[in-house]
């Protein structure tokens, strides 16, 4: 293989790792078939793994996960700051597939990752608690307003009924006889 074509192939494989688009079977086969001809360093492999995992949500059967699994078999590095970023990103985005992939490939877990995860969980619990309390208070307030408005409507109905009864009584006792007397006098 010529040096230029090797470099071109290396750039293509790195571009696949940096791509935001999903990886299909054809790209996966191209990647795996041409990977052995390149000879990436462990550092380059770590960065390719980071590029693939850091910005994409995965399903268990995605080909990107299969490429990363393949890359882990080609590298001896299991303790790198980029892996800490991937762990943290997986925890913060609740990406179980990425998280399980790192554990399955025995990637080192730094104390910093555990500390970040605990702090995030604590913040999440507090935010969720306050949001939930806010929501409950809003519901209570709306129910109180509903009950108050229902009482007002009942009172208004009673008042309207009493007014109509009074006006009917007024009409029956006073106005109707007056009108009757006027019509009979003429």
C-alpha positions in Angstrom: 0.0 0.0 0.0 1.3 3.4 -0.9 2.0 6.0 1.8 -0.6 8.5 0.3 -3.3 6.0 0.0 -2.6 4.8 3.6 -2.9 8.4 4.8 -6.1 8.9 2.9 -7.5 5.8 4.4 -6.4 6.8 7.8 -8.2 10.2 7.4 -11.3 8.5 6.2 -11.5 6.2 9.2 -10.9 9.1 11.5 -13.6 11.1 9.7 -16.0 8.1 10.2 -15.2 8.2 13.9 -15.9 12.0 14.1 -19.0 11.9 12.0 -22.4 12.9 13.5 -24.2 10.5 11.3 -25.2 7.0 12.2 -23.0 4.1 11.1 -24.6 1.4 9.0 -23.5 -2.1 8.1 -21.6 -1.0 5.0 -19.6 1.7 6.8 -18.9 -0.8 9.6 -17.6 -3.4 7.2 -15.5 -0.8 5.4 -14.1 0.4 8.7 -13.2 -3.0 10.1 -11.8 -4.3 6.8 -9.5 -1.3 6.3 -8.5 -0.8 9.9 -5.8 -3.5 10.0 -4.0 -1.9 7.1 -3.5 1.4 8.9 -2.0 0.6 12.2 -3.3 3.2 14.5 -1.5 4.1 17.8 -3.2 3.5 21.1 -3.6 7.2 21.6 -5.4 7.6 18.2 -7.7 4.7 19.1 -8.6 6.4 22.4 -9.5 9.6 20.5 -11.5 7.7 17.9 -13.5 5.9 20.7 -14.0 9.2 22.4 -15.2 10.9 19.1 -17.7 8.1 18.4 -19.1 7.7 22.0 -19.1 11.3 23.1 -21.7 12.8 20.8 -24.1 10.1 19.8 -27.0 8.3 21.5 -26.9 4.6 20.9 -29.1 1.6 20.8 -27.7 -1.7 21.8 -27.4 -2.9 18.2 -25.9 0.2 16.6 -22.9 -0.4 14.4 -21.1 2.5 16.1 -21.1 0.4 19.3 -19.7 -2.6 17.4 -16.9 -0.4 16.0 -16.1 0.9 19.5 -16.1 -2.7 20.7 -13.7 -3.6 17.9 -11.5 -0.6 18.7 -11.3 -1.6 22.4 -9.9 -5.0 21.3 -7.2 -3.2 19.3 -6.1 -1.0 22.2 -4.3 -1.7 25.4 -5.2 1.6 27.1 -8.0 1.4 29.6 -7.1 4.4 31.8 -7.3 7.7 30.0 -8.9 11.1 30.8 -11.0 10.8 27.6 -12.6 7.7 29.1 -13.4 9.7 32.2 -15.2 12.2 29.9 -17.2 9.4 28.3 -18.2 7.9 31.6 -19.3 11.3 32.9 -21.2 12.0 29.6 -22.9 8.7 29.8 -24.0 9.3 33.4 -25.2 12.8 32.8 -27.2 11.8 29.7 -28.4 8.6 31.2 -26.9 6.6 28.3 -27.0 3.0 29.6 -25.6 1.5 26.4 -22.4 3.6 26.5 -22.1 3.0 30.2 -22.4 -0.7 29.8 -20.0 -0.7 26.9 -17.3 0.9 29.0 -17.8 -1.5 31.9 -17.8 -4.5 29.5 -14.5 -3.4 28.2 -13.1 -2.9 31.7 -12.3 0.8 31.3 -10.8 2.2 34.5 -13.2 4.1 36.8 -11.5 7.1 38.4 -12.7 8.5 41.7 -13.4 11.8 40.0 -16.1 10.1 37.9 -17.8 8.7 41.0 -17.7 12.1 42.7 -19.2 13.8 39.6 -21.9 11.2 39.4 -22.8 11.5 43.1 -22.9 15.3 42.9 -25.1 15.2 39.8 -27.5 12.7 41.4 -27.7 15.0 44.5 -28.5 18.0 42.3 -31.0 16.0 40.2 -32.8 14.8 43.3 -33.0 18.4 44.7 -34.2 19.8 41.5 -36.7 17.1 41.1 -37.9 17.5 44.7 -38.3 21.3 44.2 -40.0 20.9 40.9 -42.3 18.3 42.3 -43.1 20.5 45.4 -43.8 23.4 43.0 -46.1 21.2 40.9 -48.0 19.9 44.0 -48.4 23.5 45.3 -49.7 24.6 41.9 -52.2 21.7 41.9 -53.3 22.5 45.4 -53.7 26.2 44.5 -55.8 25.3 41.4 -58.0 23.0 43.4 -58.5 25.7 46.1 -59.4 28.2 43.3 -61.8 25.7 41.8 -63.6 25.1 45.1 -63.8 28.8 45.8 -65.2 29.5 42.3 -67.7 26.7 42.7 -68.9 28.2 46.0 -69.2 31.6 44.4 -71.2 30.1 41.6 -73.6 28.4 44.0 -74.0 31.6 46.0 -74.7 33.5 42.8 -77.3 30.9 41.7 -79.0 31.3 45.1 -78.9 35.1 44.8 -80.3 35.0 41.3 -83.0 32.6 42.4 -83.9 34.8 45.3 -83.9 37.9 43.0 -86.1 36.1 40.5 -88.4 35.0 43.4 -88.5 38.6 44.7 -89.1 40.1 41.4 -91.8 37.5 40.7 -93.3 38.3 44.1 -93.1 42.0 43.4 -94.6 41.4 40.1 -97.4 39.2 41.5 -98.2 41.4 44.5 -97.7 44.9 43.4 -97.2 45.4 39.7 -99.8 43.0 38.3 -102.6 44.3 40.4 -101.8 47.8 39.4 -101.7 46.9 35.8 -104.9 45.0 36.2 -106.6 48.0 37.9 -105.4 50.4 35.1 -106.9 48.2 32.5 -110.2 47.8 34.3 -110.6 51.5 35.0 -110.6 52.4 31.4 
